[in-house]
Amino acid sequence: KSDEINKNKKTLIEGQNRIPDFMGFLGELKKGARLAENPKGYVIGAIKRKLKEL
């Protein structure tokens, strides 16, 4: 189960370093992730999209 997390560790660390109020950003994703078919993929995809905006 944690394979997806390990494969995307670089993205998670980059998000933590570059996205202001990273924990708040993750909190905003909670509802969408809960409804998503793949919650971890939803969160990781959202982090990647946010990083492209910065």
Summary of the structure (lengths in Angstrom):
residues: 54
radius of gyration: 10.6
end to end distance: 29.5
largest distance: 29.5
contacts: 119
relative contact order: 0.19
helix: 80%
strand: 0%
